[in-house]
Amino acid sequence: MQLSVLYKKITPFVKPYKKMVMATLLLTFLGSFAAQVNALILKFTVDSISNLMVAHEPLSKGFHLLGIISIVLLSKELVYSIVQFGQKFYGEKLRIFITRDISQTIVDKILSYRMEFYTSSENESGKLQTRIDLGISSLTRLVQNFFIDILPLFANAFVALILMFYANVYVGLVSLCIIPIYFYVSQLQASKLSGFRRRMRKYRETKNNGIISLIESISVIKSFVREPMEAKRHQDIQFEMTENQLATRKTSFIFESVKGFIEQIGVVIIIILTAYFVLNNTMTIGAIMFHIMLFNNVSSPIRQLHRIYDEVNDALIYSEGFFDILEADNEKENTGSYIPEKVVGLIEVKHVDFSYPNGTQALWNINFTIKPNETSALVGLSGAGKSTIINLLDKFYMPSAGHIYLDGVDLQEYDTAFLRKNIGLVLQKNHIFKGTVAENILYGNPSASRSEVIEAAKQAYIHEQIIQLPAGYESDAHLLSGGQQQRIAIARLFLKNPPIIFLDEPTASLDAVATEQIKKSLDAIKKDRTVIIISHSISQIIDASNIIVLEKGKCVEKGTHDQLYDNKGIYYDIFTAMANSLNIDKITQTLE
């Protein structure tokens, strides 16, 4: 990314703070003029003292002169301190505000993207986190460099250069000629380092993603005693990063040495040239100090240019990945505008094919109808496509071919937010957010009252266990067991109270007693609603009025339990296997 392109992308974030920018710029240029006062005062002091000594004036006149100079310098420092404070404060305020806006914008953006964005191998959580964190930090440094570091430095250099030209054209030309040479070397340095920095970004993404994966799978790692293997894998990445960092620093040190040498050439030429003019009586002794101090103001940004170039180059590298995320408009969720007065719950799936972003086809020519206010079950072996259908019905993904209709209207035409407000989803493993038990239940309806929260918990058979926690409903939700957390998710469903419910293995992580309790509550919430359930539980399937059997992404059977069982087909085999896994014969003998 070119610097001009990057500034163009940042401009929308800066525009709301135009007044603050103008105040910063004004204070910057006032400060740049104040910064030259020392050079002028030094020239005046040296020349005045030299004249007093030549004229053999009394010491009192010298003290009088020094008193005036001290007052001027202290007054200048007071004004300069105020100006500098204002410039730094407004610059820092601008940086903080822009950082806040950029951070909020990226969060708003990623929340609007469709599910395909998150399932891409390029957008794994660790990689996304690295790109966002490094992008924000590098853009923040860019704003800080421009408004707090670069502007004052180059404003000082510009004013100092004008004064040098005004005092002596030849000395000004020497200073002017050094600058483009130094810029060229710095640009060459940035070009050489860009490849190292790109590789470093990839290493950091891989490292962060690896650490997240390691933490998430720690129980598996320990159970298989694979700690040494995982440590070695991480070590390999660290060693590659180390080699890349060493190569980066080596290149930087070489270029910094060259730039330091170029700067000293300028200093030497200034000293020789000003000394020559003093010797031929065209310049005063004070002018030597004057030009050396001004050249120091010109070379000051040059001395810091390598640091600024490094950070700007970081911004150019890391902002690429950041803006790829920020500007991924093609990843936005598809939404229609259709909002009916009421959702009845008639679902029709016609000739639907679906392939995941990685190219894996999951569904082939799926056709079935879900009637309103009935419970339907999706049955099949693992990988048959059951959860994929739920994802399509919830509009997490769009069909590759075919159509899905809700109450006679294509799902694509529905307003996505409205659709999901009218669908309740309980997964096999539901996410528990950081916060209290009450806050997690309230996620189903943030405007619900405490009594409604408690009622939902009672319906999910979790109330009695919540009140036994140290702080009751205000306890940390992560204190709950897996089964309890599942019932919190079901309590959310009661609170949301949608007309359509999708249940994907809702009792998979519950014990037998809890499963029976949840079955009662689910039976209650199923009433007068359209329900689709995925379950390996015989009790959940056998109660369904309509069963759809899937095999390898295809719909192979449809009907009631009795019809499909009598057909002796795929459903019969699955049901028999479920019954055998429960050791039904032994259970029957025991109950008898």
N, C-alpha and C positions, 0 to 999 in steps of 0.2 A: 504494500500500500504506500502510495506517495504521500508526502507530508501535506501537500495542498489538499489531497482528497480527505485525509484524516481531519484537517481543520474544518473542511466543509461539513463533515459528518458531526463534528462537535458543535458547530455553530448553532443548531436548533436548541441545544442545551444552554448556550450562553445568552441567547437573545432575550430571555425573560429578565436578565439582570444587566440590561444596557446601562442603566444609571450607575450601577456599581462599577461596571467596566470603565465608564467615563471618569468616575472619581478616582479609580486606581491609576488610569493613564495620566490624569492631571497631576496627581501627587508624584507619580514616577518622574515626570519631566521637571517638576519643581525640585525634586530631590537631585536630579542629574545636574542641574545648574548649581545647587548648593554644594555638591560634591567637588566642584572645581574651585571653590573659594580658597581652600587650603593652598593650592598651587599659586594662586594670585597673591595671597597674603605672604607666602614664603618668598616669592620674587620681590615683592615690595619690601619685606623685612631685610633681606640680604642686601639689596641695593641701598636702602636707607642707612643701614648700619655701616656699609662700606663708605658712603658719602660722609657720614659723621666722623668716621675714623680718618678719612683723607683731610677733612676740614679741621681736625683736632678739636671738635666740639666737646663741651663738658659732659661728664657722666650723667648728669641730671636729665639732659635732653634724650639720652639713650633710654633711661628709665621711663620717661614720659612716652616715648615711642612704643616701648614694650607694653606699657599699660594700655594704650589705645589698641594695640594689636591683640592683646589678651581679651579685652572686652569684645572686640569684633569677632574673634574666633569662638569665644564662649557663647555669644549671641547666635552666631551661625550654627553652632552645635545644638543649641536649644531648639532653634527652628528646624534644623535637619532631623533631630530626633523625633519631633512631632510629625513632620512630613513622612519620615520613614515608618513611624508607628502606623500612621493612617494608611500608607501604601501597603504595608505588610498585613494589617488587619483586614482591609477590604479585599486584598488578594487572597488571604486565607479564607475569609468568609465566602468569597466567590468559589473557591476550590471546594469547600465543604458543601455548599448548596448544589453545585454541579454534580459532585459525587453522589449526593443524596438522590438527585433526580435521575442520574444514570442508573443507579442501583435499583430504584423503584421501577424504572422503565423496563429493565431486563427481567425483573420478576413478573411484571404485567404481561410481557411478551411470552415468556415460557409457559405461563399459565393458559395462554390462548392457543397454544400449539396442539395439534392432533397427536394421537397416540403413536403414530408411525415415527414421529420425531424422536420419541424416547426409546423406541425399540431398535433404532439404528445402532450399529456397533460403534459409529463415530460419536454417538451422543450418550455413552454410558455415564452414569452419575459422577464418577471420579473425573472423567474428562471434561464434562460440562462444568463442574465445580472449579477445576483448574483454569479453564478458559475464562470463566466469569470473574473469578478472583483476580487473576493476573491482568485481565483486560481492564477491570475497574481501577486497580492499583496503578497500572501504567498510564491510563488516561488521567488519573488524578495527579500523578507526577508531572504529566505534560502540562496540565493547567497550572500547577504550582510553578513549574519552570518558567512558563510564559509570563504569568502575572506577578510572580514574586522574585524570580531569579533573572530570567533573560531580559525582560523589559528594563529593569533598573541598570543592569550591566551594560546593555547596548545603548541605552539612552546616555549613560555616563560616557561611554566610549565615543558616541557621536558628537556630543557637546565638546568633549576634550579634543577631538580631532579638528573641529571647527576652530577652537582657540589656538591650536598648534599651527594651523594654516594661516590664521590671522596674524600670529606672531612671526612666523617664518615659513615660507612656502616649502623650502627644501626639507626642513625637518618634518613638516606635515606629510610630504610625499613619501619619506622613508617609512613613516608609520603606516601610511595607506598601502604601500606596496607589500608590507609584511602580512597584512590581513588576508588577502586572497590566497596567498601561498599556504597559510595556516588552515584556511577553510578547505582548500583542496586536499591537504593531507588528512584532515578530519573526515571528509567525505569518503576518501579512500579507505580509511580505517573502518568507517561504518559499513561500507560495502564488504570488506573482508570479514567482518564479524557477523554479518546478517545470517550466513549459513549456520554458524555455531549457535546463534540464538534460536533459530528455527528448530534445530535438533534438541536444544535444551527444553523448549516448550513441549515437544513430544515426549521427552524423557519425564518431565514433571507430570504430564497427563497420565502416562503409563504408571508412574510411581504412585500417584494419588489414587488412581483407580485400583491398583494392586492392594494398597493398604485398606481401602474400603471393602474390597472383596475378601481380604484376609480376616477382617473383623467380623464380617457377616458369616463367614464359614469356619469360625474358630473351633466350634464343637466338632465338625467333621475332621478338621486338621488334627486336633488332639486325639480323636478316637482312632485315627489311622496312624498316629505317631509320625506325622509328616512335617513336624516343625523344622527339621534340618533342611528338607527340600524347599520349603517355602522361604526359609532364611536365605538359602543359596540363590533362589530366584530373585529375591529382593537385592541381594548383594551384587548380582550381575548388573542390574539396572544402575545401582549406585556407582559401580566401577565405570560404567559407560558414561555416566554423568560426570564423574571425576575427570576422566580423560578429556571430555569436551570442555569442562571448566578450565582445566590447565591450558589447553590449546587457546581458549578465549583470552585468558589473562596474559599468556605469553605474547600473543599478537597485540594486545592492548599496550603492554609495557614497551614493546618495540616502537610503536607509533607515538607513544607519549614521550619517549626519549627524543625522537626526531623532532616533535613539535617543541619540546623544551629547548632544543638546540637552535631551532629557527627563531624562537622568541629572543634568545640571548644574542643572536646576530643583530637583531633590531636594536637591542639595548646598547651594544657596542658601537653601532653606527651612529646612534643618537649622541652618545658621549663624545665620540670623535668629532662629529659635525659641529656640535654646540661649542666644544673647546676651541675649534678652529675659528668660529665666528667671534669668540671672546678675544682670542689672540690678535685678530685683525681689527679689533675695536668696533665691530658691527653689532655686538651683543654684550649685554652686561653679565656680570658674574651671577646675579640672581636669575637670569634667564636660563642658565644651565639647570638649576634646580627646578625651575618652572617647567621646562620641557621634559625633564626626567619624570617628574610627578605626573604630568599630563600623559606621557607615554605609558606610565604605569596604569592610568585610568583606561587607556586604550587596550593595553595588553591584559588587563584583568579578566575581561570576558574570554579572551583567548586562552588564558590559563585554565579557565573552568569549562572551556568548550568541549573538551573530551568527555567530561562528566555529563554535560547537557546532551551531547551527541549520543552517548550511551543510553541515557534515559529516553531520549526522543526515539532512538532506534528500537528500544524495548517497546515503546508505545506503538511504533509502526508494526512490529512483529506480533505482539500480543493482541493488538486491537483487531487484527485480521480475524482471528478465531472468535473474538468477542462480538464483532459486528456481523459475522456470519450467523451467530445466534440471534442477535438483535434484529437483523433484517431478513430473517427466514420467513418472508410473507407467504411463500408457497406452502409452509407448514401449518398455517392457521386452520383451525377447525372450520369445516363446512357448516354453515347454518342457513336455514331458510327463514321465512318470515311468518309462516302459518302458525296461528295460535287459536285453536278452537275453544269454544266456551266450555266444553266438557270432553274428557277422554273416556270413551266407552271401553276400549281394550280389545278390539278385534284386530288380530295380527295375521297378516298374510305374507308368506315368504315364497317368492316365485322365481324359479330358475336362477338361484343365487350361486355364483362362484366367488371364491375369495382366495387371494394369495397375500402372504405377509410381505413386508418391504424387502426381506432378504431373498424373495423369489419362491419360497416354499408355499405350494398350493395346499390349502387346508380344507376347502369345501368344493364339491362338484355338483352343480345342478340340484340344489336343495329346494324342495317344495313341501310346504305344509301350512296348515291353518290353525291358529290358536283362537278358540272362541272366547267371547267376553265372560267374565265371572266364573271361569272354570280353571281347574288346576291341571296343567299339562306337565309331563315329565320328559326330559331328554335323557335317553339311556344309551350307553355304549361303553366300549372299553376305553382306557386311557389313550388319548391321541385321536379319538374318533371325530372331534370337532365340536364337542358340546359347548365348551367355554368360548370358543370362537364365535358361535352363533349368539351367545349372550352378549359378547362384545359388539357384534353387529347390531343387535336389537337396541343396545344402549347408545348406539351411534359413536362408539369409540373408534370404529373403523367403518369404511364405506365398502360395499360389495364391489368386487372386480367386474362382475357382470350380474344381470338380473335386478330385481327390485324387492324392497320390503315395504309393505303398506301397513299403516296403523289407522284403523277406522276408515279405510278406503283412500287414504292420502299417502303418497310416497313419503317415506321417512326423511328423505333429503329435503323436502319442502318445509318440514317442521322447524320452528325455532328451537335450536339445540338446548338452550337453557330451560325453556319451558318443558321440553320433552323429558329432560332428566329430573326436573322437579316432580314429574308425575310418574317416575319410576323409582322403585326401591330396590337396592342391590345389596345382597349379603354374600360375601365371598367365603371360600374355605378358610382363608387367613385374612382377617380384616386388620387394617392399620389402626393403631391406637396412638393418638397424638400426644405430644408432651403437654401435660396439664392435669387438671383434676378429673375425677370420675364424672362429675356433673358437667364439666366443659365438654368432655367427649360425648356424652349422651346428647347434649345441646347441639352438637354438630348436625343432628338430624333436623333441628328447627331452632335456630338461635334466638327466636323471639318467644320461645315457650317459657312458661312460668315454672317455678320450682315444684309446685304440686303436679304439673304435667310431666316433669322429669321423673318424679318419684313414681307416678302411675305407669309410665313407660317401663321403668325398671321392674316394677311389680309384674307387669305383663310378660317381661322377659325372664322372670324368676331369678332376679339378681339382687333385688332390694334388700333381702335379709342379710346377704353376704356383704353388701356395701356398708350397711350401718354397723357391722362388726369391725370395719377397718378403723385405724387410729383416729382419722378425722372424718369418717363417714363419707359423704359425697364430695368433700373437699380434699380427700386423700389423693395422692399421686396415682394416676391410672395404671402406671407401670408396676404397681404393687400387685395387680390382679394376675391370676394364672391365665394360661392360654384359653381354657374353657370359659372362664369368667369374662375375658376380653371378648370372646365370641358373643356372649350374651349382651355385652355392652353394645356391640354392633347391631344386634337384633333390637335392643331398646331404641337405638337411633331410628330404626325402621318404624317402630310403633309411633315414635314422635313425629316422623315425617308424614306417615299416613298416606301413602300414594295409592292410586287406583291400580297400578301394575307393579308386580313384584317378581324379581328374578332371584332365585336362591341357588347358589352354586356351592354344593356340599356344606349347607349351613350347620350341620351337627357333626362334621367330620372330626373335630378336635375335642368333642365333649364325651364325658363318661356316660354310662348307661342311664343313670338316674337323671342327669342333666338333659340327656337326649330326650327322655320321656317327658320331662317338664317343658322343654322347648317345643316338642311336638304338639303339646296341648296349646301353647301360645301361638304357634304357627297355624294350627288349625283354626284358631280364633281370628287371626289376621287375614287368613285366606278368604274368609266369607265376603261375598259380593266384590271380589277383586279378581283380576286376571293374573294368574300365577304360573310361572315356569320354574320348574325345579330340576336341578341336576343333583343326583344322589346315588350312592351305592348302598343306601339303606332300603331294605325290602319294604319297610313300613311306609316310607315316604313315596316310593314308586307305586305300590299297590293301591294307594288311595287316589291316584291321579285318574281323572276321567278320560284323559287322552295321553297316549304314550307314543313318542317318536323315537325310533331306534336308528342310531347312526353307526356306520362302520366305515372306517378309513375315509372320512369326509363325505360320505354319501348317505342319503336317507334310504334305508332298506326296508323298513316296516313302519306302519302306523296303525293305531287302533287302541282298544281298551285292553286291560290286563288279561281278561278272560279270552278275548279274541286272539291276542298274540301268543298266549300260552298254548292255546289249542292248536295254533298253526305249526308248533314244533320247529320254529325257525331260529333266527339269531336271538330274539328276545328270550325264547325258551331256554337256550343254552346259557345266556347271561343270568337269568333268574335262577336256574338250577344251580349254577356255580355259586351265586350269592347264598342260596339256602344251604348248600353243602358246606360253605366256609363258616357258617354259623353253627354247624353240627345240629341241624334241626331235629334229627331222629333222637339224639341224646337228650335234647331240650324237651321234646315231646314226652319221652319216657319219664323224665324227672317230674314234669308238671302233672302227669297222670298219677 
